[in-house]
Amino acid sequence: MAESSPVLRSQSFPYGGMENPCLTFVTPTLLAGVRSLADVVAHEIAHSWTGNLVTNATWRDFWLNEGWTVWLERKIVAKIHSDPKTYDLKASLGLRGLVEAVQAFGPSHPYTALVPESEGVDPDDVFSRVPYEKGFNFLHYLSTVVGSEDFDGFAQAYIQKFKFQTVTSEDFKIFFEKHFVDRPEALRNIDWDGWYYSTGMPLIESKFDTTMINQVRTLGEKMMASRNIKKWESVVEPRMLRKWPASLWILLLDTLLLLQTGNHAKLAATHLDAIDAFAHHHFSTTHNSELRFRWFTLALRSDDLRVLDRTVEFLKEQGRMKFVRPLFRDLCATMGMVRGAAIFEDCKSRYHPIAAKMIQRDIESLKVSRKHSIAMYSNDFSGIFAQWLGLPQEYSGYSPMLAVVLGGLTVVTAVALSKRR
């Protein structure tokens, strides 16, 4: 096979990487200084086989490109580190990305299906982690059905069979069943339609070794629940954190973000400072773009605008959609639509047209959603007063009572002040 060389693209490159025959384009955001984000290079090189040599026939079958390539990437990285647990760690981290993608669309949204409808659909609208991670989880599930070694052999046979061709999801199914025709019992247990067409999370949850992950998640839970550093130290000694790979730092921030979203919690500035100090100020000083993105997100969702200047600087220095799209959504949510849109206008000329288009769509969708939520309030006194108070519409019935209470408190306060005078 011809040699493949990576080429660093401009700051505005909207993707992590892009495979081309014998030439891989990668984003400058991979330059962290410690090779902590080299997985993307393995991913794009793996596309030489699954993507270029064997290619998905339609956008519905995009998972055959990306699911296979994520599977290969994780096998390669585990081999490089000589540690099979690396595969499980990366798989668990990927599952977190899938949860976020499903939450963004909604668990019943058709775009969360492994094989979604593509007729009349802009592929940019569908693009997410779903084909990557749901595809990987399906392939991993199949490897547990037939055995890991036999599945490795199937992967080679699949590439040989379909090299220099396009392939559909149905082609894949037919070839898999033909390859394992001597395993009728195993094949009977595979719900192909369920995996292909059901929305939301994967049909069957994959089980991975979570030894390292459990420790990190426990630390994240204790960090979110309390500022008591002794409780944090009971999970891991601060000096041990210096040995952590970037993937564990990413998992810690992902855990905090997941808990923050689930609990609708905002962390005080002093709480965020304590977390950063415990991490040897790694979050506030790192050059790793994955960590910067997550730290800025955690701070913005806590209304900590001390990171605003650094966030805007980050948005101006790169245009990778994985980072800029969610950050603009959070800016709009934290600072308001007008300010968020103004920052986007200031950055827009730096971005690739695809990125600019998708961010603009995100902002327009947020505006529509905001108008819809306002329109949900009734136009009577109860609805208007509930909106003014910031109460959900379902509590608007209490508005008259609250108005009386507030009015009474106002009168009492006025009388008390007049007596003092």
Secondary structure in CASP SS format (residue, H / E / C, confidence):
PFRMAT SS
TARGET T0000
AUTHOR 0000-0000-0000
METHOD secondary structure of the structure
MODEL  1
M C 1.00
A C 1.00
E C 1.00
S C 1.00
S E 1.00
P E 1.00
V E 1.00
L E 1.00
R C 1.00
S C 1.00
Q C 1.00
S C 1.00
F C 1.00
P C 1.00
Y C 1.00
G C 1.00
G E 1.00
M E 1.00
E E 1.00
N E 1.00
P C 1.00
C C 1.00
L E 1.00
T E 1.00
F E 1.00
V E 1.00
T C 1.00
P H 1.00
T H 1.00
L H 1.00
L C 1.00
A C 1.00
G C 1.00
V C 1.00
R C 1.00
S C 1.00
L C 1.00
A C 1.00
D H 1.00
V H 1.00
V H 1.00
A H 1.00
H H 1.00
E H 1.00
I H 1.00
A H 1.00
H C 1.00
S C 1.00
W C 1.00
T E 1.00
G C 1.00
N C 1.00
L C 1.00
V E 1.00
T E 1.00
N E 1.00
A C 1.00
T C 1.00
W H 1.00
R H 1.00
D H 1.00
F C 1.00
W H 1.00
L H 1.00
N H 1.00
E H 1.00
G H 1.00
W H 1.00
T H 1.00
V H 1.00
W H 1.00
L H 1.00
E H 1.00
R H 1.00
K H 1.00
I H 1.00
V H 1.00
A H 1.00
K H 1.00
I H 1.00
H C 1.00
S C 1.00
D C 1.00
P C 1.00
K H 1.00
T H 1.00
Y H 1.00
D H 1.00
L H 1.00
K H 1.00
A H 1.00
S H 1.00
L H 1.00
G H 1.00
L H 1.00
R H 1.00
G H 1.00
L H 1.00
V H 1.00
E H 1.00
A H 1.00
V H 1.00
Q H 1.00
A H 1.00
F H 1.00
G C 1.00
P C 1.00
S C 1.00
H C 1.00
P H 1.00
Y H 1.00
T H 1.00
A C 1.00
L C 1.00
V C 1.00
P C 1.00
E C 1.00
S C 1.00
E C 1.00
G C 1.00
V C 1.00
D C 1.00
P H 1.00
D H 1.00
D H 1.00
V H 1.00
F C 1.00
S C 1.00
R C 1.00
V H 1.00
P H 1.00
Y H 1.00
E H 1.00
K H 1.00
G H 1.00
F H 1.00
N H 1.00
F H 1.00
L H 1.00
H H 1.00
Y H 1.00
L H 1.00
S H 1.00
T H 1.00
V H 1.00
V H 1.00
G C 1.00
S H 1.00
E H 1.00
D H 1.00
F H 1.00
D H 1.00
G H 1.00
F H 1.00
A H 1.00
Q H 1.00
A H 1.00
Y H 1.00
I H 1.00
Q H 1.00
K H 1.00
F H 1.00
K C 1.00
F C 1.00
Q E 1.00
T E 1.00
V E 1.00
T C 1.00
S H 1.00
E H 1.00
D H 1.00
F H 1.00
K H 1.00
I H 1.00
F H 1.00
F H 1.00
E H 1.00
K H 1.00
H H 1.00
F C 1.00
V C 1.00
D C 1.00
R C 1.00
P H 1.00
E H 1.00
A H 1.00
L H 1.00
R H 1.00
N C 1.00
I C 1.00
D C 1.00
W H 1.00
D H 1.00
G H 1.00
W H 1.00
Y H 1.00
Y H 1.00
S C 1.00
T C 1.00
G C 1.00
M C 1.00
P C 1.00
L C 1.00
I C 1.00
E C 1.00
S C 1.00
K C 1.00
F C 1.00
D C 1.00
T C 1.00
T H 1.00
M H 1.00
I H 1.00
N H 1.00
Q H 1.00
V H 1.00
R H 1.00
T H 1.00
L H 1.00
G H 1.00
E H 1.00
K H 1.00
M H 1.00
M H 1.00
A H 1.00
S C 1.00
R C 1.00
N C 1.00
I H 1.00
K H 1.00
K H 1.00
W H 1.00
E H 1.00
S C 1.00
V C 1.00
V C 1.00
E C 1.00
P H 1.00
R H 1.00
M H 1.00
L H 1.00
R C 1.00
K C 1.00
W C 1.00
P C 1.00
A H 1.00
S H 1.00
L H 1.00
W H 1.00
I H 1.00
L H 1.00
L H 1.00
L H 1.00
D H 1.00
T H 1.00
L H 1.00
L H 1.00
L H 1.00
L H 1.00
Q H 1.00
T H 1.00
G H 1.00
N H 1.00
H C 1.00
A C 1.00
K C 1.00
L C 1.00
A C 1.00
A H 1.00
T H 1.00
H H 1.00
L H 1.00
D H 1.00
A H 1.00
I H 1.00
D H 1.00
A H 1.00
F H 1.00
A C 1.00
H C 1.00
H C 1.00
H H 1.00
F H 1.00
S H 1.00
T H 1.00
T C 1.00
H C 1.00
N C 1.00
S H 1.00
E H 1.00
L H 1.00
R H 1.00
F H 1.00
R H 1.00
W H 1.00
F H 1.00
T H 1.00
L H 1.00
A H 1.00
L H 1.00
R C 1.00
S C 1.00
D C 1.00
D C 1.00
L H 1.00
R H 1.00
V H 1.00
L H 1.00
D H 1.00
R H 1.00
T H 1.00
V H 1.00
E H 1.00
F H 1.00
L H 1.00
K H 1.00
E H 1.00
Q C 1.00
G C 1.00
R C 1.00
M H 1.00
K H 1.00
F H 1.00
V H 1.00
R H 1.00
P H 1.00
L H 1.00
F H 1.00
R H 1.00
D H 1.00
L H 1.00
C H 1.00
A H 1.00
T H 1.00
M H 1.00
G C 1.00
M H 1.00
V H 1.00
R H 1.00
G H 1.00
A H 1.00
A H 1.00
I H 1.00
F H 1.00
E H 1.00
D H 1.00
C H 1.00
K H 1.00
S H 1.00
R H 1.00
Y C 1.00
H C 1.00
P H 1.00
I H 1.00
A H 1.00
A H 1.00
K H 1.00
M H 1.00
I H 1.00
Q H 1.00
R H 1.00
D H 1.00
I H 1.00
E H 1.00
S H 1.00
L H 1.00
K H 1.00
V H 1.00
S H 1.00
R H 1.00
K H 1.00
H H 1.00
S H 1.00
I H 1.00
A H 1.00
M C 1.00
Y C 1.00
S C 1.00
N C 1.00
D C 1.00
F H 1.00
S H 1.00
G H 1.00
I H 1.00
F H 1.00
A H 1.00
Q H 1.00
W H 1.00
L H 1.00
G C 1.00
L C 1.00
P C 1.00
Q H 1.00
E H 1.00
Y H 1.00
S H 1.00
G H 1.00
Y H 1.00
S H 1.00
P H 1.00
M H 1.00
L H 1.00
A H 1.00
V H 1.00
V H 1.00
L H 1.00
G H 1.00
G H 1.00
L H 1.00
T H 1.00
V H 1.00
V H 1.00
T H 1.00
A H 1.00
V H 1.00
A H 1.00
L H 1.00
S H 1.00
K H 1.00
R H 1.00
R C 1.00
END
